[in-house]
């Protein structure tokens, strides 16, 4: 039995969204500390939106993060509509689903192709792919572009989209452009299937039992539904705060969360574990072999789950676009200008909660629960267990495997650095 004393610091973990550092302290062969430090600057959005018109706030909060802007826009709009009595039309809901699908396609593609594939091939960057694999880079760019073009068609832009507003969309997709986007989505679908094959054959394996939490929707559209947990709970969206506890992480610029006093995981793995039966019929048909692996406790299967979600997003988008004639309609109006409500959607990295209180048309109180912040405690415990198993393999192995594990979560540190206002009682 060897005795080990190691202090390992990874500054600015590579190939994630935003900035984070990792410090590991090992004494006498035992892991004493694992500190995952979110290093993004705080931006105090919950304070910044107070006193602002509720009609303007969704666009303001979409600036929290460029990568996740559509998720923040949509989540805030849902909470705002419930608070001021806006009932969106069936057509608006379809357009929102397409907007969320566009986000999932491009965001998951960014993570899987550009952040994770280098680990799979043992290289620093996808630009270093060997010549016989260079075609993957071209496929990556085509998949990401297809997601961007779907965003532009439906929401006006891929980042900080202007068309989606409280009560509806101010512009409708052009029929000729719609045909081009459908053709593009069909053309990249096989590329994503190829990507999924790579992650299916990948032997990365890290298992630790945890509780998975996700919003389960009837058509896997990432919008309205019921919060499910792998521990068997079913929770209404409005009741989420009764089950979450904020956890102060003193060495980090982001707070964490526990679910009923224990760590938990949100994200694509949680969604596929809890809601795979509601995937699009074409996705279930062509990805049956992949879906056999779920439910899974292997955190690395979050990558495969994201690939499955891209295919689903493509399949359902094609179905909606080919079978819907969008017609000009009035933006739905508020029935009141004061109220309080919760909006819950599934962002790429997991469940996103918006809690708004509106008085006389202005935001009086805002509270956000960010997916990456919810994963921080679970991520820390995973790293701690993984490091304890790798002590005898040395510092370089620990560094490499710790980064790989963190990347499997696809953390967005820019969003996570947002602080909640905590009232100490």
N, C-alpha and C positions, 0 to 999 in steps of 0.2 A: 504494500500500500504506500503510494507516494504522497508526500505532503506538498501542497501547492499554495503559494501566496502570489496572487496576481491582481494587478490593477489595470483594467482594460478600458480605454476610452476611445470611442469612435466619434469623431467630430464631423458634423454635417453628413449624416447618412446619405449615401448616394441613391439616385433613381427612386425617389419618392416625391410627392407633391409637398413643397415647403421644406422647412429646416428643422431637424431634430438631432440631438446628440444622445449617445448611450454610454453610461458609465457602469462598469461591473467591478465589484470588489469580492475577491475570493481569499479566504484565510483558512489555512490548514485543510485545504481540499473541500471547503464548504462555501457555497455561495451566500455571502452575507448581504450584499446589496445589489439591486438592479434598478438603476435610475434612468428612465427614458425621458429626456428633457425636451419638451417642445420649445423651440427657440424663436418662433415667430413673434413679431411685435403685437401687443394687444391693440384692438381697434375700437373696443367699447361701443359696438353697434346698438346694444340695448339701450344705452343712454343717449346715443346720437339720434335715435328715431323718436324719442319722447317729445311730444309737442308737435310732431310733424303730421301733415294730413295723411290719413289712412290710405288715400288713393295714390299717394306718392311713395309710400314706404316699401312696397314690393320691389320697385326698381332700386331703391337705396340699398336694401339688404342683399340684392343680387351682386353688389360690389364686394361682399365679404370675401369672395373667391372667384376668380375667373373660371377655374376648372369646374366648379360646382354651381355656377351662377344660376342656371336654369332650375336647379333643385331648390335653391333658396327663394327664387322668384315664385315658383309654383307652390311651395310649402307656405309661404307668407300669404299668397293670394287665397289659398284655401282657408286659412285661419281668419283672414280679413272678411271674406264672404260670409262665413258663419257668424262672425261678430256683428256685422251690420245688415244681415238678412238679405243677402244676394243669393238667388238660385240660378246657377249657370244652366244653359240649355244643354240638351243631349249632344248637339253639334260641338259646343264648347268643350265638353268632356272628351269627345273623340279627338279634338285638336290638342288637348292637353296630354292625352295619352301619346299621341305622335311626338309631341315636344319632349316628353320624358324618354321615349324610345330613342329619339335622336341623341339625347344626352348619354344614355347608356351605351349606345354603339360607339360613339367617339371616345367617351371617357374610359370605358373598359378596354378599347383598342389601344389607347395611349398607355395604359398600365401594362397590359399583357405583352404587347409587341416591344415597347421601348424600355420598360422598367424590368420586366421579368425574364423575357427571352434571353438577354445577355447571361443571366445566371444559368439558364438551361444549357447554353452553349459554352459556358466557361469563359466568356469574354467580357470586356468592360462596357461595350456599346454595341448596338445593333449595326452600327457602321463598320464594325470589325468582323461581321459575318464572313465566313469563307466564301470564295467565289461561287461554289456550287450551291450555296444557300442564299445568295443575294436576292433571289426572286422573292424571298419572304419580306424583305424590306419594301419592295414595290407593292406587295399585297397589303402590308401594314398601312402604307400611305393611302391606298385605294379604300380600305375599310374605314379609316378615319375620315377621309374625304366624303364618303357616303353618309356618315353620321352628320358631318358639318352641313352637307347640302340638304339633308332632311330638315335640320334646324332652320336653315335659311328659308326653305320653302314654307314651313309652318309658322315659325316664330320670328322670322326676320333676320336673325343673326345666330351664330353658334354660341356667342358669349354676350351676356347682357342683352338678351332678346327683347325687342321693343313691341312686338305684336300682342303678346299675352298680357292681359290686364285684368283687373278686378271686373267680373261680369262678362268677360268674353274676349274675342280677338278682334283687333281693329283692321285686320287684313286677312283675306282668304287665299289659299294656295291657288296659283295659276294652273289651269288644266294641262297646258302644254308642258310646263315645268314639272308637273306631277308625273307625267308619263316618263320623263327623263329620270326622275328620282327613283321611280319604281324599277325601271330597267337597271339602274345602277345598283340598287339594293339586291336585285336578283343576281347580278354579276359578281358581287362580293361575297355572297352567302357561302360558296364553296371554300373561299379563302378562310372564313371563320371555322368551317368544319375541319379544314386542314390544321388550323391552330389548335382546335380542341383535341385533335388526335395527338398532337405533341404533348399536351398536358395529361391526356389519358395514359400515355406510355411513360410519363415521368414518374420516377420512383421516389420522389420526395415524400417523406412521411414524418409528420409530427402530430401526435395525438395526446390530448389531455382532456378529460371530460369537463365540459362546461355547459352552461345553459345558453341556448340559442334563442334569440328574440327577433321577430320580424312582423311587419304588417302583411297579412295574407289577403290578397285581393282575388275576386272571382275569376278574373282573366289575366292575372299576373301583370297588371298594368302599372304597378307602383303607386297607385292613387288610393281611393277609398277602400277601406276594409276593416279587418279586426286584427288586433295585435295578438299573436300566438307565441307561445314559448315551448321549447322542447320538454320543459318540466310539466307541461299540461295545462298551463293557464290560458284563458281567453279573456282579453281585456278590451273594453271599448276605448276608442281614441281619446275621448274626453277624460278618461280616468287614469291616463298614463302616469301622472305625477304621483299618484298614490303608491306606486310600486318602485319608483326610482329614488336613489339617494345620491346627492352630490358628494364627491370625495375630494378633499383638498390634497393636491400633490405639491408639496412645498418647494421642490427643486425645479418645477416646470411652470411654464406660462399658460398651461391649460389644466383645468380641473378634470377629474374623472368621474365615473358613475358606477354604482352597483345597482343590481336589480334584486329587490327584497333582501339586501344585505350581502349579496354575493356577486362576484364578477360574472360577466356574460359577454356574448359576442353577437354583433349585428353585421349585416352585409350580405353579399351574394350567397355565401355558404349557408347562412341562416335562412335566407329566402328559399333556396332550393331544398334544403332539409325539410322546411315546414310547408312548402306550397308548390312542390313540383307537379302535383296532379293538375294544377291550373295553367300550366304552360300551354302554348299554342299547339294544336293537334299535329301540325307538320313538324314542329320542334320535337315533340314527344315521339313521333314516328321515326325520324331520322337520327335522333340522339338517344335511342333506347339503351344502347350499350353504355353510354356515358351516365345515364340516369340511374343505372343499376348500382352505382357506387354510393348513392345517397339514400337515406341520411348518412352523413359521415362526420366523424370527430377529427378528421385530418385537416388541420388548418390550411395546409398547402392545397387542398381541394377548393379553396376559395378562388384560386386561379381558374380551375376548370369550370366552376360554377359561373364565373363571369363570362367565359366563352359561351356557355349554354344560354345565358341571358342575352348576349348579342344576337344569337340565332333567333331566339324568341322575339326580340325587338324587331328584327328584320321581318320575320314571318307575319307578325300581327300588323306591322306598318303596311306591308304589301296588301294584306287583306282589307284594311280600312281604306287605303288609298284607291284600290281597284273597285270598291263596292260602295263608295260614298260620293254623292254629289253635294258639295258644300255650297250653301246658299247664303247670301247676305242677310244678316239679321241684326236687330238692335242689341246693343250692349245691355245686359240685365242691370237694373237699377237697385240701389239699397232700399230696404223698407224702413230703416231706422239709421241713425248716425251714432248710436251708443250701444255698446254690448261687449261681451267677453267670450272668447272661444279659443279652441285648440285646433290646429291643422297638423295632420300627420301624413307624410309621404315616405316612400322609400327612395332615398338618394343613392347614387352609385355605391357608396361605402356603408350604407345602412339606414336605419330609421332616423328621420329628421323630424323634430317636433318644433312647432311654432305656437306660442301662447301669447295672444294679444288682448289687451283691454283698450277699448276705444270709447272716448267721451266727446260728444259734440263734433264728431268727425275727425278728431285728432287722437293719436296714440298716447295713452296715459301710461301704459306698462307693456313691456315686451320681454319675453323670455325664450331662449333657444336652447335646444339640446341637440348637439352635433354628433353624428355617427362616430367619428374618430375619437372624440372625447369619451364616448360610451365604451369604446374598445380598449382604452389605455390601460385599465387595471388588468383586464384579461391578457393583453399583450405582455405586460410586465411579468405576470405569473407564468406565461408560456416561456418567455425568455429565461426566467429563473430555472425552470425545470430543464429546459434544453441545455443550458450552460452546465448544470450539475451533472448531466450525462456525458458532457464532452470535455471535462476538465483534463483527463489524461491525454487528450489529443492535441493540446497546446493552444496557444493564443491565436495563431492564424486561423485555425479551424473554427474556433469560437467566434472570431470576428466575422468570418465568411458566413457561417450558419446563422448567426444572430441577424445580420443584415437581410439574409434571404427570408428569414421568418417574418421580420418586420415588413418587408415588401409584400409578403403574401397577404397581409391585411389591407394593402393598398391604402395606407393612411394619408389623410389630407391635413397636414399640420397647419395650413393657413386658416382652415375653418376651426380646427381644434383650439387654436390660441384664443378664440373668442371666450371671454369670461362671462359666466353667469353672475348675476347679482344674488348674493346669498344673505338672507336675513337670519342672523343668529338669534335663537330664542333661549 
